[in-house]
């Protein structure tokens, strides 16, 4: 019997529906349940072939538990090692390299020095920064947000320099980024599961939370939806996330990736609506069952994005070329004549 576990916090509608759906799919050798965590011993496998992670971003103990589970053979969705390394500013840089449009963005050092650092710790940092150059590059209005994290925490909309410096002084030791505002004609929030299943949902982020999936916009063109779909797949395949949402703001017909690091995205029926909820429950259940069937006990059953796998492939090629390279004879030094 292979077990699929879902690790979650206070949410209820999605985890309960997910467990029920897996258990009614008719697989006699596969069972789903909420994860039960007790004694966590180093290097010891869990009882789970697959774990869907919905909470470790807020609970460091769970993140460490999942890494231990993964190294012992559990297929964790999403990869806890990559999730630990990932952050939004890097994601924007990766999008630029992939050719996916993103808002102009600049990284800012924390307003307050980190604990146990002093002025000498920042001898490489120009001070003050070239603020005028930064503001000219980004423009106004702009958004300032943490370079890592999510949930719209510590996010500021800024109209001018005065707004900026006032907000910046409130950010403490958070590393922030300043980003241009995309005045959008249309907006989409897209589930991407298994790095191949995409559900594009019209979304209105300016509405109250429970009304954001209710948009007054008419249906988007097939050409635009195809472009959004392609960008979503490209980003999630590069990042390696099997359960993610990507938000795209459309300006002058061009979709800009606004937020695409959401490895534990909202899947509550009360906010996403019945049709979207049914889709994410059904699709995630099928993906989890497929991963359980493929899981090999004691092996590495994680998935990695192309950003990592391509880099590993390049390193392997270099290593092989070094091994195969013919050794050059080193001439022995001549004995000097007496």
N, C-alpha and C positions, 0 to 999 in steps of 0.2 A: 504493500500500500504506500503510495506517494502522497505526501501531504502538502497542500498549498496554504500558506499562512498569510494573513493580512495584518500588518502592524499599523495601528492607528491611534489617534487621540480621542478628542471629544466628538468627532463626526460619527454619525450613525447610519444615515440612509444609504450611502454608497457601500461601506464595508458589509453591512447586513445583506444588501441585495447581491453583492458580489459573491459572498459565501453561499447564499441560497442558490444562485444561478449555477455555480460550479457543481454543487451537490445534486442538481437536478438534470445534469447533462447526460447522465447515464453511464459514466465511467466507473466501473466496479473497482478499479485499482487506483483511483484518485479521489481525494477528499479535501475539502477546504474548511478552514476554521480561523478564528482570530488567533494570532500568535500568543503563545503562553511563554513568558520569560521568567526563569527562576535563577538557579546558579549558573553563571556564565564562566566556564573554565577555558583557559587558553588552549587553542588548537583542537577543541572538541567539537564534533559536528552537532548540528541541531537536528530536530526531528523533521525538518522541512526541506522538501526538494526545491520549493520556490517560496519566496517571501515578497509580497508587495509592500513597499515602504511608503507610508503616508505621514510619518511624524518625526523621523530622526532629525530633520532640519531644526527642530525645536528642542530635542532631547539628546544631548551628547552621549549619554549612556547607551541609548538605542543605536546611535551611529557606530559606536565601538562594538556593540553586540553584532551588528550586521556585518562589519568587516571580518569579525571572527567567524561568523557563519559562512561568509563568502569564501574565505580561505580554506574552509573545511568542506566545500562542495555545494553549498546552497546557491541557487540562482536568485540573486537579489535584484529586484526591479524597483528603483533604478540603482545602477552601480554605485555603491557607497564610497568607493575610492575616488572616482571621478567627481561625484557630487561634492566631496570634501574639498577638491581642488578648484572647482568651477566658481566663477563669479562674473558679474554682468559686464564689467569693463572689458575683460578678456573676450567674452562672447561677442561684443561689438567689434573688437579687433578681428576676430575670426570671421565674422560676417563680411567685413570689408575685404578680407582675403578671398572669400568665396564669391564675391560679386553680388551679395545680397544687400540692397540699400538699407542703411540705418541712419538715424539722425546724427548730425555732427556732435561729437562728444569729447570732453577734455577731463582728464583725471586730476583731482585736487588732493593735496596732502591734508591730513586731519588738522583741524583748527587748533586743537590742543595737542601737545606732545604726548606720545604714548608713555605709560608708566615706565620708570627706570631709564628714561632718556633725558638728554639735556641739549643745550645749544650745539655742543660739539658733535652730537650724533647726526646733525643735519648739515655738516660742512659741505656736502655735495649739492645741497639744494639752494637754488637761487632765491634770494629773499630781498625785497618782495618779489612775488611772481610777476610776470608781464601781464598784469590784469587787463590793460587796455587791449592788448593783442588777443587775449582770451575772449573778452567780451565782443570784440569785433568779429572774431571767428564764429562764435555761437549765435550772437544776435539776441534780441529781445522780442517777445517773451521767451523765457527759458525755464527748464526744470532742473532742480538740483536733487539728487537722490543718492543713497549709499551705493558704493561700487559693488557691494555684495549684499545678499539678503533679499527679502521680498515683502509681500503683504502691504505695500503702500505705507511702510513705516518710514518716518523722517523724510518724506517727499515734499518739496516746496515748489510752488509755481512763483516765478519771479518776473517782475515787469521792468526792473532797472537795476542799476548798481546799488542804489540804496537798499532795495529789497534783498539783493544778494548778500551784502556784507552783514546785514541784520540777521538773516537766516543762517549764514555761515558761522556766525558767532555762537549759534545755538547747537551746533553739531558735535561739540566735544571732541572725542577721539575717533569719531567715525571718518573713514576715508570716503570722500564724496566724489561724484562726477557731475559736471555741468553739461546739460544737453539741450540742443535746440528743440523748440516746440514744433511739432508737425501739425499744421492746421489741416485737418483731414476732411475729405469729402465722404469717406466711408471707412468703416472700421470692422475688423474681423477678429474673433478669438477662435483659435483652431486647436482642437485636440489632435495629437499625433501619438498613436499607440503602435508599438512594435516596429516603429520607424518605417511603416508602410501604409497604415490606415489613418486617413485624415478626415476629420469632420469639421467643415468650415461653418462657423456660426456668426451671423451678423450680431454686432455687439455695440452698445452705446455706453462707453465708460463715464459719460457725464450724467447718466441717470443714477438714481438711488440703487444700491447694490442689488436689491431684489427685482429691479426692473431693467437691468443692463442687457439682458438677452431679448428684450422687447424693443426692436428698432422700427422706426417709421419709414425707413428707406425701402425702396422697392428692390426686387431681385437684381443682383449684380450680373454683369455680362459673363458669359462662359469664358471669354478670353482673360478677363481679370481673375476669375476664380481659378483658372488653370495656372496662372502666374503665382497666385497666392499658394496654391497646393504645391507647386514645384519648389518655392522658397522654403516652405515649412519642412518638406522632406529633406532638402539640402542641409538645412540647419540641424535638424534632429539626427540625421545620419552622421554629420561631422561631430556633433557633441556626444552621440551614443546613447541618448535618452530613449527608453522604450515607453515612457509614460510622461507626457509633457504637454504644455500648451504654448502656443506661439500667438502673440498679438501683432496684427498688421494694421497700420494706419495708411490709408490711401490718399495721396496728395497728387493732383493732376494726373491721375491714372497710374501712378507708381506706388506699389505697396512698400512701405517702410517697416522693417521689423522693429517693434518698440520694446517688447518684453518677451523673451524666449528662453528663459531659464526658470521654468515652473514645474519641477519634477514631482511635486505633490499638489497638482492643481485642484481647484474647487470642482467637486463633482456631486454637490448636494442637490437633491431634487428640487428643493425650494428656491434655488437660485438659477440653476441651469435649465429647468423645465423638464417635463416628462419625456419628450422625444429625445433630447440630448442625453438625459439620464439613462434611458433605455439603451441607447447606442453605446455609451461608455461602459455600462455594466456588461453587456453582451460581448463587446469587443475585448475588453480586458480579461473576461473569463476565458475566452477562447485562446488568447495569447498566453495566459498563465498555464492553461492545460497543455498547450503545445510545448512550453518551456519545461514543464514537469516531465513530459514524455521524453524529451531530449536530454534531461539532466542526467549526468553521470556522477554517482557518489564519489567523493574524494577528489574530483577533478575541478578545474577552474571553469565554472559555468556562467561567468559574467559575460556581458557583451561590452565592447569598447567601440567608441566612435572612430571614424576614419581619420580624425586629427591625430589620434594616438596610434592606431594600427598602421597608418601610412608611415609615421615616424619610426615605428619599430621595424617595419619592412625595410626602410632605408638603412637603418643601423645594421640589420642582418646582412644586407648586401655589402656594406662596408666591411663588416667583420669577415665575411667569406672571402672578399677580395684580398684582405690582409693575409688570411691563412693560405690562400692559393698563390700569393705573390712569391716568385722565386727569390730565395735568399741570395744576397750578394756576398761574394767572398771578400773578406777583409784582408788586405795585403799585410803580411807580417812585416814589422819594422826591420829594416836592415841593421845588421850588427855593425856599429861604427868601427872603421879600421883603426888599429892601434898605431 
